[in-house]
Amino acid sequence: MKKTASLIFASLILLLCLFGCNATEQLKEKLNARITRGTINGNVYQSDFTGITFTKPDHWRYLTDEEIAEAVNIGKEALEVNAFENTVLEYSSVYDMAVINEKTAQNLIVGYENISLTFGKSISEEEYYEFLKEGLEGSGFESTNEMEYVLLSGEDYLKVSFLGVSNGVEIENTSYLRLVGDIMTFITVTTPVGLINRNIEGMFS
């Protein structure tokens, strides 16, 4: 099952683009708060930038910075606290946290996409969903729900879900989207179909 977990996580990485580019002071000025790295203490991940508090089950595992850096093909130093804000501004997509249940392959990622770099303009969560939908449908996934907003850690996130096959495994991909300035926060949950889906939303407080 660990091999399956690795394949599913690797497939998710391929669905999320990563392009290098230069940071802009204009983008920094649009943000109401500094982009800071989240912290992990025991089972609890917290982010001052997004306000997210997430508590993992005991048998799940947070990925190390080395594993995250390798997965998205950047240097580990780019994820260090003092460098993280510039990393988010310089790359189109960066992960802050990833956690996985290695027995079932269910996993969750918290990351940021620099909309200014990806699109060259500001867009809404709904417009981003249409872009995401087009990309996933091009990879053989199908949308399984209408757009809806849910509350995670006291903030509204746009929730969208897709079904598809990756490396021979049928999976459900659910994304929660929230725009802060020109930074899209994405929380992506990947679950093998047929698995009893834990209450992921209940892990946020």
Buried (B, 14 or more C-beta within 10 A) or exposed (E): EEEBBBBBBEBBBEBBEBEEEEBBEEBBEEBEEEBBBBEBEEBEBBBEBBBBBBBBEEEBBBBEBEBBBBBBEBEEEBBEEEBBBEBBBBBBBBBBBBBBBBEBBBBBBBBBBBBBBBBEEEBEBEBBBEEBBEEBEEBEBEBEEEBEBEEBBEBEBBBBBBBBEBEEBEBBBBBBBBBBBBBBBBBBBBBBEEEEBBEBBEBBE
